Amino acid sequence: MKQLKSIALALVVALGTMTASAQTTKKVDVAKSKLTWVGKKVTGQHDGTITLKEGALVFKGKKIAGGNFTVDMTTINSTDLEGKGKEKLDGHLKADDFFGVEKFPTSKLVFKTIGTKSNNTYAITADLTIKDITHPITFDLVVGKNVATAKLMIDRTKYDIKYGSKSFFESIGDKAINDEFELNVNLAY
């Protein structure tokens, strides 16, 4: 009888441990999520939006355990301009000397390592793929109830986007565009 109780207790403990360590994948609601970008240059800045195609956050209990996202690069949209200026900028951002969206219609982000900074803030190292070029990127992810936010600083020159970069064209003067652009992420899940 003691042996049966011991086996039963071991089974309960094992099942409890498996349940506690089980992972849950939560799909991101792409319609409610928002990605905004800011690109700066010597003479000012431009900002806009881009659409998330799909994404998911993986939880182990209440903690982040993973994530992967696909961005629809064909949706690059400037929001600070109108008319011909907007058409020109949007077209240029989609062209080969920037994101080349005809050949590279999506970009991807996959979490690789996750560190806990506080109860709901995580230090993320992820692989970011733009134009089929992958580099690691680090950022903080803040997780709330059914929402997660992050600010990524992306060096576009690592992804063969050199247009207007002072790092590659020293005599460009006031036409220089900053190598880094900012991507603000607000995920609903």
C-alpha positions in Angstrom: 0.0 0.0 0.0 2.9 2.4 0.9 4.4 1.7 -2.5 1.1 2.5 -4.3 0.9 5.8 -2.4 4.5 6.7 -3.3 3.8 6.0 -7.0 0.6 8.1 -6.9 2.5 10.9 -5.1 5.3 10.8 -7.7 2.8 10.9 -10.5 1.0 13.9 -9.1 4.3 15.7 -8.6 5.4 14.8 -12.2 2.1 15.9 -13.7 2.3 19.2 -11.7 5.8 19.8 -12.9 4.8 19.1 -16.5 1.9 21.5 -16.3 3.9 24.2 -14.7 6.6 24.0 -17.4 4.1 23.7 -20.3 4.5 26.3 -23.0 1.6 28.3 -24.4 1.8 30.0 -27.8 -0.4 33.1 -28.2 -0.9 34.4 -31.7 -0.5 38.1 -32.2 -3.7 40.0 -33.4 -2.2 41.7 -36.4 -5.2 44.0 -36.9 -4.8 45.4 -33.4 -1.0 45.5 -33.3 0.9 48.5 -34.5 4.4 49.0 -35.8 5.7 52.6 -36.3 9.1 53.7 -37.6 11.2 56.9 -37.4 14.0 57.5 -39.8 16.2 60.6 -39.2 18.4 62.6 -41.5 20.6 65.7 -41.0 17.7 68.0 -42.1 14.9 66.3 -40.3 13.0 63.0 -40.1 10.3 60.9 -41.5 7.9 58.6 -39.8 5.4 56.0 -40.7 3.9 52.6 -40.3 4.5 49.0 -41.5 2.2 46.0 -41.0 2.8 42.8 -39.1 1.9 39.8 -41.3 1.9 37.3 -38.5 3.5 36.7 -35.1 3.4 34.7 -31.9 4.6 35.0 -28.3 5.5 31.9 -26.4 4.9 31.8 -22.7 6.1 29.4 -20.0 3.7 30.0 -17.3 3.4 33.8 -17.2 7.0 34.4 -18.5 8.1 35.0 -22.0 9.8 31.9 -23.5 10.0 32.8 -27.2 8.6 34.8 -30.1 8.6 35.0 -33.8 7.2 37.6 -36.2 6.9 38.3 -39.9 6.6 41.8 -41.2 5.0 42.6 -44.6 7.6 45.0 -46.1 5.3 45.9 -49.0 3.2 47.9 -46.5 5.9 50.5 -45.7 4.0 53.8 -45.4 5.1 57.3 -44.5 2.6 59.2 -42.4 4.3 62.6 -42.2 3.9 63.5 -45.9 1.0 63.8 -48.4 0.7 63.8 -52.2 3.7 63.5 -54.5 6.2 63.8 -51.6 4.6 60.8 -49.9 4.5 58.8 -53.2 8.1 59.5 -53.8 9.3 58.6 -50.3 7.2 55.4 -50.1 8.4 54.3 -53.6 12.0 55.0 -52.7 11.7 53.0 -49.4 10.3 50.1 -51.3 13.0 50.3 -54.1 16.1 48.2 -54.3 18.4 50.8 -52.7 16.4 50.6 -49.5 14.2 47.6 -48.7 13.8 46.0 -52.2 10.3 44.8 -51.3 9.6 43.2 -54.7 12.5 40.7 -54.1 12.2 40.7 -50.3 8.5 41.1 -49.4 8.9 40.1 -45.7 11.3 40.5 -42.8 11.5 38.2 -39.8 12.4 38.4 -36.1 13.0 35.3 -34.0 13.8 35.4 -30.3 17.0 33.6 -29.4 17.7 34.4 -25.8 15.5 35.9 -23.1 16.6 37.4 -19.8 14.4 38.7 -17.1 15.0 42.3 -16.1 12.0 42.7 -13.8 8.5 41.2 -13.4 7.3 42.1 -16.9 10.4 43.4 -18.6 12.6 41.1 -20.6 16.0 41.6 -22.3 15.6 39.9 -25.7 18.3 38.9 -28.2 16.8 38.0 -31.5 17.7 37.2 -35.1 16.5 40.0 -37.4 16.3 39.2 -41.1 15.9 42.0 -43.6 16.7 41.4 -47.3 17.6 37.8 -46.5 20.5 39.1 -44.3 20.3 38.0 -40.6 22.0 39.8 -37.7 21.4 39.6 -33.9 19.6 42.5 -32.3 19.0 43.3 -28.6 16.0 45.2 -27.1 13.8 45.2 -24.0 10.2 43.8 -24.3 7.6 45.0 -21.8 4.7 42.6 -21.3 1.3 43.6 -19.9 -2.1 42.0 -20.0 -2.6 40.9 -23.6 -0.1 43.5 -24.9 3.7 43.7 -25.3 5.8 46.7 -26.3 9.3 47.2 -27.5 11.6 49.8 -29.2 14.2 48.5 -31.6 17.1 50.5 -33.0 18.0 48.9 -36.3 21.3 49.7 -38.2 20.1 49.5 -41.8 23.6 49.3 -43.2 24.0 45.8 -41.7 21.3 44.8 -44.1 22.9 46.3 -47.2 20.8 49.5 -47.1 23.6 52.0 -47.6 21.7 54.8 -49.5 22.5 58.2 -48.0 24.8 56.7 -45.3 27.6 58.9 -44.1 29.4 55.7 -43.2 29.8 54.9 -46.9 29.5 58.3 -48.6 31.6 60.8 -46.6 31.0 63.8 -48.9 27.2 63.5 -48.7 26.9 66.5 -46.3 23.4 67.6 -45.3 21.8 64.8 -47.4 23.0 62.2 -45.0 20.5 59.8 -43.5 21.1 58.2 -40.1 22.3 54.6 -40.3 19.9 53.6 -37.4 16.1 53.8 -37.6 13.7 53.3 -34.8 10.9 50.7 -34.8 8.3 51.0 -32.1 6.3 47.8 -31.6 2.9 47.5 -29.9 1.7 43.9 -30.0 -1.8 42.8 -29.1 -2.4 39.1 -28.4 
